[in-house]
Amino acid sequence: MAAYLAVVAWVVFWPSAGPATSSVAWMADVLGSIGAPAWMTGAIVEFLANIALFVPLSFLGSLLIVSWSRPRWLLIGFCASVVIELGQLAVLPDRSATVVDVVANTLGALLGAMLVLPLRNALTAQKTTFSN
């Protein structure tokens, strides 16, 4: 979890949007070259990347702190995203803070919390099988 958080901090607080923008443009180009539909623009790729950025937060967090609910992880994802965007707005003039990023990051937190459910159910079933 610490390594994930360090990577997120590096990505979101990099002083300029250059590396992120060029990565999104590169991914959009790659997708276009392999036949992705025309609607798969850089903006869509960026939105999907922002979702993916927050999936591990609630996925790994749900595995580490099993007593926390999905709504709690959703709230944590939302609050973390708001703090990141406000931080970018306040101290990183070359970055753009957007509501769209907050929405995408929050969706990523929700997705991560949902993806952990099948794993938890499998582990619980396995534990029950071994204890009987």
C-alpha positions in Angstrom: 0.0 0.0 0.0 2.9 2.4 0.8 4.4 1.9 -2.7 1.0 2.5 -4.3 0.5 5.7 -2.3 4.0 6.9 -3.2 3.4 6.4 -6.9 0.0 8.2 -6.6 1.7 11.1 -4.8 4.4 11.3 -7.5 1.8 11.3 -10.3 -0.7 13.8 -8.9 1.8 16.3 -7.4 4.3 16.3 -10.3 4.8 20.1 -10.9 3.7 20.0 -14.5 1.1 18.1 -16.4 3.7 17.2 -19.1 4.4 13.5 -18.2 0.7 12.7 -17.6 -0.4 14.5 -20.8 2.2 12.8 -22.9 1.3 9.4 -21.4 -2.4 10.0 -22.2 -1.6 11.1 -25.7 0.6 8.1 -26.3 -2.0 5.7 -25.0 -4.7 7.3 -27.2 -2.4 7.0 -30.2 -1.7 3.3 -29.4 -5.4 2.6 -29.0 -6.1 4.4 -32.3 -3.4 2.4 -34.1 -4.9 -0.9 -32.9 -8.4 0.0 -34.1 -10.0 1.6 -31.1 -13.2 3.5 -32.0 -12.9 7.2 -32.9 -14.7 8.2 -29.6 -11.7 6.9 -27.6 -10.1 10.3 -27.4 -7.4 11.6 -25.1 -10.1 12.9 -22.7 -11.7 9.5 -22.5 -8.3 7.8 -21.9 -7.5 10.4 -19.2 -10.8 9.7 -17.5 -10.2 6.0 -17.6 -6.6 6.5 -16.3 -8.0 8.5 -13.4 -10.4 5.7 -12.6 -7.6 3.2 -12.7 -5.5 5.4 -10.4 -7.9 5.0 -7.5 -9.0 1.4 -7.9 -6.0 0.1 -5.8 -6.8 2.6 -3.0 -10.1 0.9 -2.0 -9.1 -2.6 -3.2 -6.0 -2.8 -1.2 -7.5 -0.8 1.7 -10.5 -3.2 1.8 -8.1 -6.1 2.1 -6.1 -4.4 4.9 -9.0 -2.9 6.9 -11.8 -5.4 6.5 -14.1 -3.7 8.9 -14.5 -0.6 6.7 -17.5 -0.6 4.4 -17.8 0.1 0.7 -19.4 3.5 1.4 -16.6 4.4 3.7 -14.0 3.6 1.0 -16.1 5.6 -1.5 -16.0 8.6 0.8 -12.3 8.2 1.4 -11.7 8.1 -2.4 -13.9 11.2 -2.9 -12.1 13.1 -0.1 -8.6 12.1 -1.2 -9.5 13.2 -4.7 -10.8 16.6 -3.5 -7.7 17.1 -1.5 -5.5 16.3 -4.5 -7.4 18.6 -6.8 -7.4 21.4 -4.3 -3.7 20.9 -3.7 -3.1 21.1 -7.5 -5.2 24.2 -7.7 -3.4 25.9 -4.8 0.3 25.1 -5.4 0.7 23.7 -8.9 -0.2 26.4 -11.4 0.8 24.1 -14.4 -1.7 21.5 -13.4 -5.5 21.7 -13.9 -7.8 20.8 -11.1 -11.1 19.5 -12.4 -14.4 18.2 -11.1 -14.1 15.5 -13.8 -11.0 14.2 -12.1 -12.9 14.0 -8.8 -15.7 12.0 -10.4 -13.3 9.6 -12.2 -11.2 9.1 -9.0 -14.3 8.5 -6.9 -15.6 5.9 -9.5 -12.2 4.2 -9.3 -12.6 4.0 -5.5 -16.0 2.5 -5.9 -14.8 0.0 -8.5 -11.9 -1.1 -6.2 -14.3 -1.6 -3.3 -16.6 -3.7 -5.5 -13.8 -5.8 -7.1 -12.6 -6.9 -3.6 -16.0 -8.5 -2.9 -15.5 -11.7 -5.0 -12.0 -12.2 -3.5 -13.4 -11.8 0.1 -16.2 -14.2 -0.6 -13.8 -16.8 -2.1 -11.5 -16.4 0.9 -14.4 -16.7 3.3 -15.7 -19.8 1.5 -12.2 -21.3 1.5 -11.8 -20.6 5.2 -15.2 -22.2 6.0 -14.3 -25.3 3.9 -11.0 -25.8 5.7 -12.5 -25.3 9.2 -15.2 -28.0 8.6 
